[in-house]
Amino acid sequence: MVGTISPEDYDGIAELRFAGVVGAVRNIPHSEAVYFDEQNPFETVIGYQTGQSRGRWWTERLDDSVGHRTVVMIRQRKGTRSRDFRTFIHDELGRALHGAGAQDLRTYTFMRYIAAMWSTPGVNHAGPAHRRHHAALVIGADSRQQFDDILKSTEVAAVVDRQERHITAAHAYTVDRTVPGIRMKP
């Protein structure tokens, strides 16, 4: 009931985290370096923003010691209310993954995609509709085996049994390498 075939030419993601609007404005000089670097690893960049209460870090910060990380990009099922979708991603799926032992966990639900908001140089920003997502999960575990155990847990299995009510596709990618670009002091 949920599509899972991933595009083969998917490159990866970059996460930028700011401590609110003031934090984003304060970090403009650092963000500029990231924007200009996008053209080095990526041909196409589809930028998403989370907005207030749409991104949750279940753990305090990026945990470099995590041995296995997976990103799941999710599409919202047409006809599903946005509030119900956000509740499913954060309060049901996020809570279940955290309860099952995910060590480095982030859940994001995205605001409506507006291509004009992304004008970084040297990359294509014309994200085709079939490549746009409405949410993402970043899930970290000690190993691939622990990740598989998290997915098989009763907490996660119960939520997955209800996922087709809210999502139409979930594309999971194993992260080969996580590279923190800029670390700010807490």
N, C-alpha and C positions, 0 to 999 in steps of 0.2 A: 504493500500500500504506500510505500515511501521509496522514491527513487534513490539509488545509491551509486550509480556508475559515475565515476569521477572523470572530468576531462583530463586527457593525458598531458596537455601543455600547461597545466597549472604550475606557476613558479613558486608562490609562497605569499607570506603576509609580512607586513610591518605594523607594529603596534606603537602608537604614541599615546602616552598617558600623562594627563595634566591634572593638577590639583585645582579643578574648577576653572572658571573663565579667567580669573586673575592669573592663575598659573600658566594658562595657555598664552596669554599676552606676554607675560614675563619670559617665556621660553621661545618667543619668535626667532631670536638670533640662532638658537640651536636647531629649531625646526627647519629653517631655511637650508641648512646644510643637508638635512635629510631629503628635502624636496628636490634639491639639485642632484642628489645622488641616485634618485629613483631610476633614472635612465640607464644607469650602469647595470643593475641586475634584471630590470623589468622592461618589457616592450609595452605592456598595457597595465595601467593602474586604475583599479576601480576603488575609489575612496569612499569609505563609509564613516559616518559620525554617529556617536552614541547619544550624546545629549544628557541632560540631567536624569539620573536614576536609571539609565539604560545600560550601564556597564558596571559589573560587580566583580571585584577581586575577592575571592573567597579566602585567599591567603594574602598575607601582608604585602609581599613583593615577589618579583621574579626569583625563583629558587634555582640557582645554577647547578645545584647538586642533583636535581631530578635527572634520572637516566633515560627516560622515555617521555616524549611529548607528542600529543596528537592534536590537530586542529580540525574541528568539524564546522563546515560552512553550511548554513541551513536556509531553506526557502520556506516562507510562510504559505500555507494553503489558502487559496482564494476563497473568500467568503468568511474567513476566520477574523474575528474582531481583533484589532491590534492589542488591546488591553489583555485579552485572553491569551494571545500569542506570547506577550511579554511575561505574563504570569507563568505560563508553561515553561518557558526557557529558564527564567530565574528561580522561581519559587518551587517548581516541581523538578525539572531536570537538573538544575544547578544544585539544589538541596540533596537530591538523590546521589549525584556524583560525589559531592562532598562527604555525605554520610557513608558512602561505600569506600572512602579512603583516598580519593584524589588528593595529591599532595600540592600541586600547583594548579589552581583552577580559576579560570576567568570566564564569565558569561557576558555576552554582549547582545543587545538588540539594537538595530540600526534605525536611524531616522530615514525618512524618504530620500531616495537617491536623487541628487541634483548635480548633473555633470558640471555646471558652471562653477560649482564650489571648488572644483579641482582643476587648477590651471598650472600645474607644475610643468616645467619645460622638458621637451625631449621624449615624452611618452604619450601613448594613445590613452585617452580618457573616455572614449565612446564605448562604454560598457553595454554590450548587447543584453537585452532583457533576460535571455536564458542563462546568463552568467551572473546576474545580480542576486545577492543574498540579503536576507533580512535579519540574520543573527549568526553568531559564531560562538563556539566553545573552544577554550584552550585547556587541555587536560594533561596534567603531568603525573607520572608515577615513577617508582624506582626502576621498573623494568617493563618490557612488553608483556611478560607474564602477569605482573601485578595489574597492568592496564586491562588485560583480558579478564582477570578476576573481578575487577571493578565493574566491567560491562555485564558480567554474569551474575552480579549480586542481585538479591531479591529487590532491593530498593530501586535499582536502575531498571531491572526487568519490568517492574510494575509500571514505570513511567513510559518505557518504550512500547508497551502494549497499548498505550493511549496516544502515541505520537501522531498517528495518521489523522487525528482530528485537528491538529494544529499545523503540521508541516507536510510539504509535498516532496521535499528532497533534503537529504543530509549527506554531504560529501566529506569523508574523513581522509586526512592526510597525515602520515607520519612525518614529524619534523626531524630532518637530518641534523640540523644545527641551529642553535639559538645564539644569536650574537647581540648582547646589549650594546647599543650604540652610545647612549649618553646616560650616565647614572647621576641622578641628582641626590643630594643629601636629604635624608628623611626629615 
